[in-house]
Amino acid sequence: MTSNLVIRVFGDGNGETIFIKFPNGKIGIVDFGYKDFLKWFNLYVSENKLSSIEFLLWTHPHDDHTHYLIDLLTYCEAHEIQINLLGRFHFGRLKGLSELIEQIDEKFLKNSTDIYISKPKPGYLLKLFEKISDLKNKKLIKTIDAQLCLGKILYGLNTLDENIAITCIAPCANDIDEYSKKYNECLYKACKNNGLSGNFSIESSVHNIISVALIIEFGDLKILLGGDVTNESWQEIYKEERYPLLKSNLVFLKAPHHGSGGAYNKEIWDIWGKDYQIIISPYNKSRIPKSEILEKIMTHSTQIRVLKDKSQKTVFGDAEFLVRKIALKSTSITTCPDATHHIKYEISMNGNIEVQWINE
């Protein structure tokens, strides 16, 4: 058994999934937006005779982080894999809004901004909530935590591993209040009009307000999984007694919100230290990462890697910028020549990090 922490990031420009293997062999999975994750995971389960997952974390209700969660839960049910903790964003009443929207005839939704980016539609979320409840009743999900927020300890030292602590770094209380306010406004409009007219859905970008992000402490090392937390939320988090975990030097960052301008703030990024490993999982529909943001990120690190789409052999985001940097043999940005959608980081407690592009 290795004594290292292993992080695998999967992303093809349409969705991302993060797989974590702890030194004691236990695993955690963050988000479920990558289509082919189950193909790889099935092999992992077979080779390692996996019988339990320490935690599944669903950061927020956007398609590129959510779409294949039902598939994963169905797989776990079929293979009798126990999920010790299912953690999700702080807002259970989203189910109520999904139920309301699902009852309304499609013709009244044609001119309404959809509650989600593409799929999942409200019907998908209702099936997802139902699946989670079913697995909880079957005791395949041991615990559900739906109150993840700033400062909440997911795992303290010795509860998962003697060298590991995991703390939620987002959202903070103000973010949750803001999301609740927008939710209530939306619900009020829908009820007032009997759901038959008007734009009553929550604008898609609003869901990033409640995105969960994590700090993993591995001995003295810090790993930050930034979810889709945007700049306004980072500023709110930083205000809360200048939140101490934000001030720690990082060794690894999963860039928040796919390297978008909305998630970059120089003051915050400067707090995280200098020259830490950065992985960016692109999002094609919004053409991120953006070139101007990559230029800024390059001032923080020379160890930036960007996932690509394997099937189309292209770099998502601002392709021209990335191709130009690669052509100049930039020491800052790296992509795999084979356009892989899977990268592995193996982190040792002395701070050494081995990086490997994985081509299936």
N, C-alpha and C positions, 0 to 999 in steps of 0.2 A: 504494500500500500504506500503510495507516494505521500510525502509530507507537505506537498505543495497545494496551493489553491489554483484550480483550473477554471477559466472562464471561456466559454465558447459563444461567439456572437453570430447569429444567422440573420441575413437580411438580403433581399433581392430587389429592393426599390419599391416593393409593394407591402411589405410587412416585416416585423422583426421579432425574434425570440432570443432570449439569453439563457444559457444553460450553465449552471455553476456546480462544480464538484469540489467538496470540502476535503481537507486532509484526511479526515476519518472515513471517507468514502460516501458520505451522505450527499444528496444532491438537492438543488433547488432550481426552479424554472421561473423566469420572469417574462411574462407576456407570451402571446400565442398567435402572432400575425404572420409567421413565415410558413408558407404552404407545405413545403416538403420536410418540415421538422420531424414528423412522425416516421418517415422512412429511416432517417438516421437514428432516431430514438429507439425504434423497434430493434435495430441491430445492437444498440447499447444495452437494452434490457436483456436481450438474449445472451450477450457476451458476459454480462456482469450479474446475471440472475437477480435482477432488481425486483424487490418486493415492496418497496415503499419510496415515496418522495417526501422529503422533509417539508418543503413548501412549494406551492404554486402561488405566484403573485400576479394579479391582474391590475395593472397600473391605472388604466382609465378606459372609458368605453368608446374608443375609436377603432375602426375596422383594422387598421394596420397593426394593432396591438391585441386584437380580440378575436378575429374572425375564425380561428381554428381551435378555440378553446373547447367547444363541444366535442370536436374530433378527439382531442387529447383526453378529455374526461371519459368518453366512450371507450377509448383504448384502455385506459386504466381500469375501467369496470370489467371489460372483457378479460383482462389479464390479472385481475384481482390485485392490483397495485394500490396500496393504501396511501392516501394523501394526508399527512399528519396536520398540515395547516393550509387552508386556502385563504389567502389574504386579498382583499380588493379595496378599491378606492372608497373614500368616505362619502357615500350618498346612496342609501338603500332605497329612497323614494323614487329613484329613476325608474324602478320597476312599475310604480304607479302611473308614471307618465307614459311609459311604453304600453301599458294596458289600455290607457285612454286613447292613444293614437291608433292602436291596432283595431279598435272598435269602429273607427271612422272609415267611410267608403273612400276608395282610392281617388275618386274624382275630386274630392275636396282637398286633396293633398298636392295636386298637380302644381299649384302656384306657391306652395309653401316650401321654405327652406327645410331640407330634410334634417332630422335630428342627428344624423350621423353622416360621416363622409362615406358615400356609397353604402355598402353593406357593412355591418349588420343593421338591418332595419329593426324596428320595434319587435316584430314577430320573432326575430332571431334571439333578441335579448330575453324575451319571455321564455323561450325554449331553454336558453342558457340558465336562467334562474331556476327553472323547473328541474333541469338536469342536476344542478348543484344540490338542490333540496333532496332529490331522489338519492344521490350518492351519500348525502349526510344521513338520511334515514337508513340506508344500507350499511352505515358505519364504515364506508370506504373513504369518506372525508371525516377525519376525526374532529377538527375544529375549524370554524369559519370566523375570520376576523374582518369585519366590515367597517372598522373605525381607525384605519391607518392614517396617521397625521404626524406632523413635525414632532420629533423627540420621542415618539413611541418606539420602544425597544422590541424588535421582532424576535431577536435572540440575544441574550446576554452572554457574557463569558461563562463557559462551562455548561450552558444549556444545549448548545449544538456541538461545540468543540472548545477545548480549553483555550485556544488562541483566537477564537472568532467571536465577534459581536456584530450584530446587524441592527441599525437604527434607521427609522424613516426620517428622511431629510425634507420631505414635502408630502402633502401640502400643509400650509400653516392655517391657523384658525381663521384669519381674515379671508383666505382663499375659499375656504369652505362656506363662510358666511356669504361671500359674493356669489358663489355658485348657487347657494340656496335661494338667494334673492332672485336670481334670474330664473331659477326653476319655478318659484312661486308665481312670478309674473307670467310665465308661460302657461302654467296650470290655470291661473285666474282667467286668462284670455280664452283658453279652451273651454272652460266651464261656462263662462259668460255667454259664449256663442254656441253652446252645446256641441262644440267641436266641429261646427259645420262651415265656418268661414274664418277668414283671417289667418295671418301667419302666427301660429301659436307654438311652433317648435323652437327648441333652443338652437341658436346658431352653432354650427359645428365646432368652430374654433374655441368656443367657451369650455368644452370638455377638458381642454388642457389645463384649466385652472385647478382641477382636482387631481392632476396626475401625481402619482406617488413616485418618489425617488428614494434611493437607498444609499447609505454609507456602510460599507463592509470594513470593519477593522480586523486586520490580520496581523496580530502582534502589534508592532508599531506602524505598520503600513496601512494606508487608507485607499479604498477603491470606491469610486462614486459611479453609480448607475443612474443617469440623469433623467430617465423617463422622457416625457414631453414637457417638462417644466419650462416655462417661458420667463423672460426677463422680469416682468412685473412680480411674479411669484418669488424669484430668487431674491429680489430686493426686499420683499416682505419677510422672507425667511431670515435674511441677514439682519434685519432690524430687531428681531426678537432676541434681545440681550446679546447681539452680535454672535449669533449661534456658534458655539465653540467648535463643533465638528466641521463647520465650513472653513475654519481658519487653519485646519491641518493640511500639511503638505500631502498631495496625492501622488500615487505611483501609477494609477490607471483611471481613466475617465471614459465612460460611454457617453459621448457628447449628447447633451439634451436636445430634444426636438430636431434630430437629423441635421444638426449644423445650420439651423435657420437663424436669420437675423433677429427674430423675436426671442431667441434664447441666449443671445450673446450680450454680455455686459463686461467691459474691461475690468471694472473694479472687482466684480465677483470672481472672474477668471484669474485675476492677479492673486487673489487670496489663496487660491488652490495650489500655488507654488509655481515651479518652473520645470519644463521639459519632462512632464509626465507622459505616459503612453495614452494616446487618444485614438479611439475607434469611432468612425462615423458610419451609421447605417442610413443610407439615403432614402428619400421618399419621392418617388417619381411624379406623382400627381401634382405636387407643389414645386417640382424641380429644385429640390434642396438636396445637398448643401449648395449655397450660393457662393459664387467666386469671391465676392467682396468679404464674406464672412470667413472663408477659408484663408484669405490673406491675413485677416486679423488673428485667427486661431494659430497661424504659423508664427506669430510673435510669442506664443506661449509654449510651443513645443516644436522639436524637430522630429518627433516620433508619431506622425499622424498617418493613420491608415483608413482607407475608404473602401467599403464593400462595393461590389459591382454586380450586375445581373448576368448570371451564367448563360442563360438561353440566348440573350441578344448580344452578348459580348460587348456591352456598352457600359460607360460610366454614367450613372444617373447624376442629377444635379446639373451644375454648369460644366458640361463635358469638355468644352473648348479650353477652359481654364486648367482642368486636370490634365488633359492631354498635353497641353503646352508645358506644364510643370514637369510631367514625366519625361517629355522629350528633352528638357533641359537637365534631366537627371537630378531633380530637386532632392535634397536630403531631408526635406520636411514632409512631403506627401508621398505615400506609397500605395499602389494598388497592385493586385496580383495580375500578371500577364494573362492568366487563364480565366480571368473574370470570375473568381470564386465568390460564392455567397456565404462563406463559412470561414471563420478565423478562430484560432485557438491561442489563448494566452496562458502560460503556466508561470505562476508567481511563487517564488520561494521566500521564506521569512527574512532572508538577508537582503531582499530587494531586487534580486536578479529576476529578470523576466525573459522567458523564451517565447518567441512569436512564430506561429506556423500557419500559413495559408493552407486550407484543406480543400482538395479537389476531389469530389466524388464522381 
